[in-house]
């Protein structure tokens, strides 16, 4: 998905996010996204390891 957006598209998305949330909310938003990605990755690793153990 991100491969089709390109650099100008990413810049546009960042500008829109900055306008919508404001500069004071960006660190909080970044932390929330980071925590969500970390939880998703750890859950995915757990599922893969469980699947490998069943074989």
N, CA, C and O atoms as a CHARMM CRD file, in Angstrom:
* protein
*
  220
    1    1 UNK  N      0.81400  -1.18900   0.00000 PROA 1      0.00000
    2    1 UNK  CA     0.00000   0.00000   0.00000 PROA 1      0.00000
    3    1 UNK  C      0.86300   1.26000   0.00000 PROA 1      0.00000
    4    1 UNK  O      0.64600   2.15400  -0.81800 PROA 1      0.00000
    5    2 UNK  N      1.83100   1.34200   0.90100 PROA 2      0.00000
    6    2 UNK  CA     2.66000   2.53300   0.97200 PROA 2      0.00000
    7    2 UNK  C      3.57100   2.67000  -0.23700 PROA 2      0.00000
    8    2 UNK  O      4.05800   3.76600  -0.51400 PROA 2      0.00000
    9    3 UNK  N      3.80800   1.60800  -0.94900 PROA 3      0.00000
   10    3 UNK  CA     4.66800   1.68300  -2.11700 PROA 3      0.00000
   11    3 UNK  C      4.02800   2.52700  -3.21100 PROA 3      0.00000
   12    3 UNK  O      4.74200   3.13800  -4.00700 PROA 3      0.00000
   13    4 UNK  N      2.73300   2.57300  -3.27000 PROA 4      0.00000
   14    4 UNK  CA     2.03900   3.32100  -4.31600 PROA 4      0.00000
   15    4 UNK  C      1.83300   4.79000  -3.97100 PROA 4      0.00000
   16    4 UNK  O      1.50500   5.58200  -4.85500 PROA 4      0.00000
   17    5 UNK  N      2.01300   5.17100  -2.72200 PROA 5      0.00000
   18    5 UNK  CA     1.75500   6.54600  -2.30700 PROA 5      0.00000
   19    5 UNK  C      2.87000   7.47600  -2.77400 PROA 5      0.00000
   20    5 UNK  O      2.58500   8.51400  -3.37200 PROA 5      0.00000
   21    6 UNK  N      4.11200   7.13800  -2.52300 PROA 6      0.00000
   22    6 UNK  CA     5.23600   7.97700  -2.91300 PROA 6      0.00000
   23    6 UNK  C      5.49700   9.07800  -1.90700 PROA 6      0.00000
   24    6 UNK  O      4.72200   9.28800  -0.97400 PROA 6      0.00000
   25    7 UNK  N      6.59400   9.77300  -2.11100 PROA 7      0.00000
   26    7 UNK  CA     7.01000  10.82500  -1.18300 PROA 7      0.00000
   27    7 UNK  C      6.03300  11.99900  -1.12700 PROA 7      0.00000
   28    7 UNK  O      5.70000  12.44800  -0.03000 PROA 7      0.00000
   29    8 UNK  N      5.56000  12.51600  -2.27000 PROA 8      0.00000
   30    8 UNK  CA     4.60700  13.63700  -2.19300 PROA 8      0.00000
   31    8 UNK  C      3.31900  13.26400  -1.44000 PROA 8      0.00000
   32    8 UNK  O      2.75700  14.08800  -0.71900 PROA 8      0.00000
   33    9 UNK  N      2.86800  12.04100  -1.61000 PROA 9      0.00000
   34    9 UNK  CA     1.67000  11.59300  -0.90500 PROA 9      0.00000
   35    9 UNK  C      1.89300  11.52600   0.59100 PROA 9      0.00000
   36    9 UNK  O      1.01500  11.90000   1.36900 PROA 9      0.00000
   37   10 UNK  N      3.07200  11.04700   1.00600 PROA 10     0.00000
   38   10 UNK  CA     3.38300  10.99000   2.43600 PROA 10     0.00000
   39   10 UNK  C      3.46400  12.38400   3.03800 PROA 10     0.00000
   40   10 UNK  O      2.99300  12.61100   4.15300 PROA 10     0.00000
   41   11 UNK  N      4.05500  13.31100   2.31000 PROA 11     0.00000
   42   11 UNK  CA     4.13200  14.69100   2.79400 PROA 11     0.00000
   43   11 UNK  C      2.72900  15.27500   2.95200 PROA 11     0.00000
   44   11 UNK  O      2.44000  15.95500   3.93700 PROA 11     0.00000
   45   12 UNK  N      1.87100  15.00700   1.98900 PROA 12     0.00000
   46   12 UNK  CA     0.49200  15.50600   2.06600 PROA 12     0.00000
   47   12 UNK  C     -0.23600  14.91300   3.27600 PROA 12     0.00000
   48   12 UNK  O     -0.95800  15.62500   3.97400 PROA 12     0.00000
   49   13 UNK  N     -0.05300  13.62400   3.52500 PROA 13     0.00000
   50   13 UNK  CA    -0.68200  12.98100   4.67900 PROA 13     0.00000
   51   13 UNK  C     -0.17300  13.59900   5.97200 PROA 13     0.00000
   52   13 UNK  O     -0.96000  13.86600   6.88100 PROA 13     0.00000
   53   14 UNK  N      1.13700  13.83000   6.06800 PROA 14     0.00000
   54   14 UNK  CA     1.69600  14.44400   7.27200 PROA 14     0.00000
   55   14 UNK  C      1.16900  15.85500   7.49300 PROA 14     0.00000
   56   14 UNK  O      0.91300  16.24800   8.63100 PROA 14     0.00000
   57   15 UNK  N      1.00400  16.62200   6.41700 PROA 15     0.00000
   58   15 UNK  CA     0.45800  17.97300   6.53600 PROA 15     0.00000
   59   15 UNK  C     -0.98600  17.92200   7.03600 PROA 15     0.00000
   60   15 UNK  O     -1.37200  18.70400   7.90400 PROA 15     0.00000
   61   16 UNK  N     -1.77300  17.01300   6.49400 PROA 16     0.00000
   62   16 UNK  CA    -3.17600  16.88200   6.92800 PROA 16     0.00000
   63   16 UNK  C     -3.23900  16.47000   8.40100 PROA 16     0.00000
   64   16 UNK  O     -4.03900  17.01500   9.16100 PROA 16     0.00000
   65   17 UNK  N     -2.40500  15.51600   8.80400 PROA 17     0.00000
   66   17 UNK  CA    -2.37700  15.09100  10.20700 PROA 17     0.00000
   67   17 UNK  C     -1.97900  16.25700  11.10000 PROA 17     0.00000
   68   17 UNK  O     -2.55900  16.44600  12.16900 PROA 17     0.00000
   69   18 UNK  N     -0.99800  17.03600  10.67100 PROA 18     0.00000
   70   18 UNK  CA    -0.57000  18.20000  11.45400 PROA 18     0.00000
   71   18 UNK  C     -1.70000  19.20900  11.59300 PROA 18     0.00000
   72   18 UNK  O     -1.88700  19.77700  12.66900 PROA 18     0.00000
   73   19 UNK  N     -2.45500  19.44200  10.52900 PROA 19     0.00000
   74   19 UNK  CA    -3.57000  20.38300  10.58000 PROA 19     0.00000
   75   19 UNK  C     -4.68800  19.86400  11.48300 PROA 19     0.00000
   76   19 UNK  O     -5.24600  20.61400  12.28300 PROA 19     0.00000
   77   20 UNK  N     -5.00800  18.58200  11.35100 PROA 20     0.00000
   78   20 UNK  CA    -6.13300  18.01100  12.11200 PROA 20     0.00000
   79   20 UNK  C     -5.81000  17.93000  13.60000 PROA 20     0.00000
   80   20 UNK  O     -6.62800  18.33400  14.42700 PROA 20     0.00000
   81   21 UNK  N     -4.63100  17.41600  13.95800 PROA 21     0.00000
   82   21 UNK  CA    -4.31900  17.17000  15.36600 PROA 21     0.00000
   83   21 UNK  C     -3.54600  18.30100  16.02300 PROA 21     0.00000
   84   21 UNK  O     -3.58100  18.43300  17.24600 PROA 21     0.00000
   85   22 UNK  N     -2.86400  19.10200  15.26000 PROA 22     0.00000
   86   22 UNK  CA    -2.07400  20.19200  15.82800 PROA 22     0.00000
   87   22 UNK  C     -0.73000  19.69000  16.31700 PROA 22     0.00000
   88   22 UNK  O     -0.56700  18.50500  16.60700 PROA 22     0.00000
   89   23 UNK  N      0.23900  20.60100  16.40900 PROA 23     0.00000
   90   23 UNK  CA     1.59400  20.18600  16.79400 PROA 23     0.00000
   91   23 UNK  C      1.70800  19.67100  18.23000 PROA 23     0.00000
   92   23 UNK  O      2.60800  18.88700  18.53300 PROA 23     0.00000
   93   24 UNK  N      0.81900  20.09600  19.10600 PROA 24     0.00000
   94   24 UNK  CA     0.92400  19.65900  20.50600 PROA 24     0.00000
   95   24 UNK  C      0.47500  18.21100  20.69800 PROA 24     0.00000
   96   24 UNK  O      0.91600  17.55600  21.64200 PROA 24     0.00000
   97   25 UNK  N     -0.38600  17.70300  19.82900 PROA 25     0.00000
   98   25 UNK  CA    -0.89300  16.33900  19.95800 PROA 25     0.00000
   99   25 UNK  C     -0.04500  15.30800  19.21200 PROA 25     0.00000
  100   25 UNK  O     -0.21900  14.10800  19.42700 PROA 25     0.00000
  101   26 UNK  N      0.86300  15.74200  18.34500 PROA 26     0.00000
  102   26 UNK  CA     1.63200  14.79800  17.53000 PROA 26     0.00000
  103   26 UNK  C      2.48600  13.82600  18.34400 PROA 26     0.00000
  104   26 UNK  O      2.49900  12.64200  18.00900 PROA 26     0.00000
  105   27 UNK  N      3.20400  14.24800  19.39700 PROA 27     0.00000
  106   27 UNK  CA     3.97500  13.26200  20.16700 PROA 27     0.00000
  107   27 UNK  C      3.08700  12.19100  20.81000 PROA 27     0.00000
  108   27 UNK  O      3.43400  11.00900  20.82100 PROA 27     0.00000
  109   28 UNK  N      1.95200  12.61500  21.33800 PROA 28     0.00000
  110   28 UNK  CA     1.01300  11.67100  21.94800 PROA 28     0.00000
  111   28 UNK  C      0.46600  10.70200  20.89700 PROA 28     0.00000
  112   28 UNK  O      0.35800   9.50200  21.15000 PROA 28     0.00000
  113   29 UNK  N      0.13100  11.21700  19.74300 PROA 29     0.00000
  114   29 UNK  CA    -0.37000  10.38300  18.64900 PROA 29     0.00000
  115   29 UNK  C      0.70300   9.40400  18.18400 PROA 29     0.00000
  116   29 UNK  O      0.40500   8.24000  17.91700 PROA 29     0.00000
  117   30 UNK  N      1.93700   9.86300  18.08700 PROA 30     0.00000
  118   30 UNK  CA     3.04900   8.99500  17.68800 PROA 30     0.00000
  119   30 UNK  C      3.27500   7.86300  18.67400 PROA 30     0.00000
  120   30 UNK  O      3.50400   6.72100  18.27400 PROA 30     0.00000
  121   31 UNK  N      3.21100   8.17800  19.96800 PROA 31     0.00000
  122   31 UNK  CA     3.36500   7.13200  20.98200 PROA 31     0.00000
  123   31 UNK  C      2.25000   6.10600  20.88500 PROA 31     0.00000
  124   31 UNK  O      2.49800   4.90600  21.00600 PROA 31     0.00000
  125   32 UNK  N      1.03000   6.56400  20.67000 PROA 32     0.00000
  126   32 UNK  CA    -0.09900   5.64000  20.56600 PROA 32     0.00000
  127   32 UNK  C      0.05700   4.72000  19.35800 PROA 32     0.00000
  128   32 UNK  O     -0.20200   3.52000  19.44800 PROA 32     0.00000
  129   33 UNK  N      0.48100   5.28400  18.23300 PROA 33     0.00000
  130   33 UNK  CA     0.69800   4.47400  17.03100 PROA 33     0.00000
  131   33 UNK  C      1.82600   3.48100  17.27300 PROA 33     0.00000
  132   33 UNK  O      1.72300   2.32000  16.87600 PROA 33     0.00000
  133   34 UNK  N      2.89100   3.91900  17.91300 PROA 34     0.00000
  134   34 UNK  CA     4.01500   3.04000  18.21500 PROA 34     0.00000
  135   34 UNK  C      3.62700   1.88200  19.11700 PROA 34     0.00000
  136   34 UNK  O      4.01900   0.74000  18.87800 PROA 34     0.00000
  137   35 UNK  N      2.84800   2.18200  20.16200 PROA 35     0.00000
  138   35 UNK  CA     2.38300   1.11300  21.05800 PROA 35     0.00000
  139   35 UNK  C      1.49900   0.12200  20.33000 PROA 35     0.00000
  140   35 UNK  O      1.60600  -1.08600  20.53800 PROA 35     0.00000
  141   36 UNK  N      0.62600   0.63400  19.47400 PROA 36     0.00000
  142   36 UNK  CA    -0.26400  -0.23400  18.71200 PROA 36     0.00000
  143   36 UNK  C      0.52000  -1.14800  17.78300 PROA 36     0.00000
  144   36 UNK  O      0.24000  -2.34400  17.70600 PROA 36     0.00000
  145   37 UNK  N      1.49900  -0.59500  17.07700 PROA 37     0.00000
  146   37 UNK  CA     2.33100  -1.41600  16.18700 PROA 37     0.00000
  147   37 UNK  C      3.12400  -2.45300  16.97300 PROA 37     0.00000
  148   37 UNK  O      3.26100  -3.59100  16.52500 PROA 37     0.00000
  149   38 UNK  N      3.64600  -2.07900  18.13400 PROA 38     0.00000
  150   38 UNK  CA     4.40900  -3.01500  18.95800 PROA 38     0.00000
  151   38 UNK  C      3.52100  -4.17400  19.41000 PROA 38     0.00000
  152   38 UNK  O      3.93300  -5.33300  19.34800 PROA 38     0.00000
  153   39 UNK  N      2.31000  -3.86700  19.86300 PROA 39     0.00000
  154   39 UNK  CA     1.38600  -4.91700  20.29000 PROA 39     0.00000
  155   39 UNK  C      0.99900  -5.80800  19.12000 PROA 39     0.00000
  156   39 UNK  O      0.90800  -7.02700  19.27300 PROA 39     0.00000
  157   40 UNK  N      0.77300  -5.21900  17.96300 PROA 40     0.00000
  158   40 UNK  CA     0.41100  -6.01000  16.78500 PROA 40     0.00000
  159   40 UNK  C      1.54100  -6.95000  16.40200 PROA 40     0.00000
  160   40 UNK  O      1.30000  -8.12400  16.12000 PROA 40     0.00000
  161   41 UNK  N      2.77900  -6.44800  16.38700 PROA 41     0.00000
  162   41 UNK  CA     3.92600  -7.27900  16.02200 PROA 41     0.00000
  163   41 UNK  C      4.12900  -8.41400  17.01400 PROA 41     0.00000
  164   41 UNK  O      4.39700  -9.54700  16.61400 PROA 41     0.00000
  165   42 UNK  N      4.00300  -8.12200  18.29800 PROA 42     0.00000
  166   42 UNK  CA     4.20000  -9.18200  19.28900 PROA 42     0.00000
  167   42 UNK  C      3.09000 -10.22200  19.20000 PROA 42     0.00000
  168   42 UNK  O      3.34800 -11.41100  19.38600 PROA 42     0.00000
  169   43 UNK  N      1.87700  -9.80100  18.92100 PROA 43     0.00000
  170   43 UNK  CA     0.77600 -10.75500  18.74800 PROA 43     0.00000
  171   43 UNK  C      0.98900 -11.61300  17.51100 PROA 43     0.00000
  172   43 UNK  O      0.72600 -12.81500  17.52900 PROA 43     0.00000
  173   44 UNK  N      1.46300 -10.99800  16.44500 PROA 44     0.00000
  174   44 UNK  CA     1.71600 -11.75300  15.21100 PROA 44     0.00000
  175   44 UNK  C      2.83400 -12.76700  15.43000 PROA 44     0.00000
  176   44 UNK  O      2.73400 -13.90200  14.96300 PROA 44     0.00000
  177   45 UNK  N      3.90100 -12.37700  16.13500 PROA 45     0.00000
  178   45 UNK  CA     4.99400 -13.31500  16.42500 PROA 45     0.00000
  179   45 UNK  C      4.49600 -14.47200  17.28000 PROA 45     0.00000
  180   45 UNK  O      4.88600 -15.62000  17.06900 PROA 45     0.00000
  181   46 UNK  N      3.63600 -14.16700  18.24100 PROA 46     0.00000
  182   46 UNK  CA     3.08000 -15.20600  19.10700 PROA 46     0.00000
  183   46 UNK  C      2.22800 -16.18800  18.30300 PROA 46     0.00000
  184   46 UNK  O      2.30800 -17.39800  18.51900 PROA 46     0.00000
  185   47 UNK  N      1.42600 -15.68300  17.39200 PROA 47     0.00000
  186   47 UNK  CA     0.60200 -16.55400  16.55800 PROA 47     0.00000
  187   47 UNK  C      1.45900 -17.43900  15.67300 PROA 47     0.00000
  188   47 UNK  O      1.17100 -18.62500  15.50900 PROA 47     0.00000
  189   48 UNK  N      2.51400 -16.86800  15.10200 PROA 48     0.00000
  190   48 UNK  CA     3.39400 -17.64700  14.23100 PROA 48     0.00000
  191   48 UNK  C      4.10800 -18.73100  15.02400 PROA 48     0.00000
  192   48 UNK  O      4.23000 -19.86200  14.55400 PROA 48     0.00000
  193   49 UNK  N      4.58800 -18.39500  16.23600 PROA 49     0.00000
  194   49 UNK  CA     5.29600 -19.39300  17.04800 PROA 49     0.00000
  195   49 UNK  C      4.33600 -20.48300  17.50400 PROA 49     0.00000
  196   49 UNK  O      4.72200 -21.65100  17.55700 PROA 49     0.00000
  197   50 UNK  N      3.09200 -20.13300  17.83400 PROA 50     0.00000
  198   50 UNK  CA     2.09100 -21.13900  18.19100 PROA 50     0.00000
  199   50 UNK  C      1.79700 -22.05200  17.02400 PROA 50     0.00000
  200   50 UNK  O      1.63700 -23.26000  17.20000 PROA 50     0.00000
  201   51 UNK  N      1.72400 -21.49000  15.84200 PROA 51     0.00000
  202   51 UNK  CA     1.42700 -22.27700  14.63500 PROA 51     0.00000
  203   51 UNK  C      2.56900 -23.24100  14.34600 PROA 51     0.00000
  204   51 UNK  O      2.32600 -24.38400  13.95900 PROA 51     0.00000
  205   52 UNK  N      3.81600 -22.79700  14.52800 PROA 52     0.00000
  206   52 UNK  CA     4.97900 -23.65300  14.27400 PROA 52     0.00000
  207   52 UNK  C      5.04200 -24.79600  15.27200 PROA 52     0.00000
  208   52 UNK  O      5.44500 -25.90300  14.91600 PROA 52     0.00000
  209   53 UNK  N      4.64500 -24.54400  16.53200 PROA 53     0.00000
  210   53 UNK  CA     4.68500 -25.57600  17.55500 PROA 53     0.00000
  211   53 UNK  C      3.66000 -26.67300  17.29100 PROA 53     0.00000
  212   53 UNK  O      3.88000 -27.82600  17.66200 PROA 53     0.00000
  213   54 UNK  N      2.54500 -26.32800  16.65600 PROA 54     0.00000
  214   54 UNK  CA     1.50000 -27.30800  16.37400 PROA 54     0.00000
  215   54 UNK  C      1.91100 -28.30000  15.29600 PROA 54     0.00000
  216   54 UNK  O      1.40400 -29.42100  15.26000 PROA 54     0.00000
  217   55 UNK  N      2.81800 -27.90100  14.42100 PROA 55     0.00000
  218   55 UNK  CA     3.22100 -28.78200  13.30400 PROA 55     0.00000
  219   55 UNK  C      4.09000 -29.90500  13.74000 PROA 55     0.00000
  220   55 UNK  O      4.50300 -30.72100  12.91600 PROA 55     0.00000
